């Protein structure tokens, strides 16, 4: 036995009313606002077009910028000069080499 189920256009309103009544019976445990939100979401889902939205334009990737060249000054300073720069002098008084 093959299974062929067809709904004729004449049967549609009665079957839709029956399905709606069954769903409403299940939704009766919810508040009126929740039932209204459910039916609103169903209407939105069925009113959404089936076609995919038109593709968005894809932004072409930019070429990476070349690295910035930084000139580094010559750091071949004598150790005493480096120490003088690094050590704070405020509050130390007179410092003399031994």
C-alpha positions as CSV (number, residue, x, y, z in Angstrom):
1,X,0.0,0.0,0.0
2,X,1.5,3.3,-1.0
3,X,1.1,6.3,1.1
4,X,-0.2,9.3,-0.8
5,X,-1.3,12.3,1.3
6,X,-2.6,15.3,-0.5
7,X,-4.4,18.2,1.0
8,X,-6.9,19.8,-1.4
9,X,-7.5,23.5,-1.4
10,X,-11.0,22.9,-0.1
11,X,-9.6,21.0,2.9
12,X,-7.1,23.7,3.8
13,X,-9.2,26.1,5.9
14,X,-10.7,23.3,8.0
15,X,-7.3,21.6,8.6
16,X,-5.7,24.9,9.5
17,X,-8.4,25.7,12.0
18,X,-8.0,22.2,13.5
19,X,-4.2,22.6,13.7
20,X,-4.6,26.1,15.3
21,X,-7.0,24.7,17.9
22,X,-4.6,21.9,18.8
23,X,-1.7,24.3,19.1
24,X,-3.8,26.8,21.2
25,X,-4.8,23.9,23.5
26,X,-1.1,23.1,24.1
27,X,-0.3,26.8,24.6
28,X,-3.1,27.3,27.1
29,X,-0.7,26.9,30.0
30,X,1.1,30.1,29.0
31,X,0.0,33.7,29.6
32,X,-1.8,35.5,26.8
33,X,1.3,37.6,26.1
34,X,3.4,34.5,25.7
35,X,0.8,32.9,23.3
36,X,0.7,36.1,21.3
37,X,4.5,36.2,21.1
38,X,4.5,32.5,19.9
39,X,2.0,33.2,17.1
40,X,3.9,36.4,16.2
41,X,7.1,34.4,15.7
42,X,5.2,31.8,13.6
43,X,3.8,34.6,11.3
44,X,7.2,36.1,11.0
45,X,8.8,32.8,10.1
46,X,6.2,32.0,7.4
47,X,6.3,35.6,6.0
48,X,10.0,35.6,5.6
49,X,11.0,35.1,1.9
50,X,12.5,31.7,1.1
51,X,15.1,33.2,-1.2
52,X,18.5,33.8,0.2
53,X,19.3,37.5,0.7
54,X,21.4,39.1,-1.9
55,X,25.1,38.7,-1.1
56,X,26.8,41.6,0.6
57,X,29.8,43.2,-1.1
58,X,32.9,41.7,0.3
59,X,35.6,44.2,1.2
60,X,38.8,43.5,-0.6
61,X,41.7,43.0,1.7
62,X,44.2,45.9,1.8
63,X,47.8,45.4,1.0
64,X,49.9,45.3,4.1
65,X,51.9,48.5,4.6
66,X,55.7,48.1,4.6
67,X,57.2,48.2,8.0
68,X,58.2,51.7,9.3
69,X,62.0,52.3,9.2
70,X,63.2,53.7,12.5
71,X,66.7,55.1,12.8
72,X,68.4,54.0,15.9
73,X,71.1,56.3,17.2
74,X,74.5,55.0,18.1
75,X,74.3,53.7,21.6
76,X,78.0,53.2,22.1
77,X,78.2,55.6,25.1
78,X,80.8,55.0,27.9
79,X,79.5,53.2,30.9
80,X,79.8,56.4,33.1
81,X,77.5,58.3,30.7
82,X,74.9,55.5,30.8
83,X,75.1,55.4,34.6
84,X,74.6,59.2,34.8
85,X,71.6,59.0,32.6
86,X,70.1,56.0,34.5
87,X,70.7,57.1,38.1
88,X,68.5,59.8,39.6
89,X,70.5,62.7,41.0
90,X,67.8,64.4,43.2
91,X,68.5,64.0,46.9
92,X,71.8,62.2,46.5
93,X,74.0,65.1,47.4
94,X,77.5,65.1,46.2
95,X,78.7,61.8,44.8
96,X,82.4,61.5,44.3
97,X,84.3,58.7,42.6
98,X,86.4,56.8,45.1
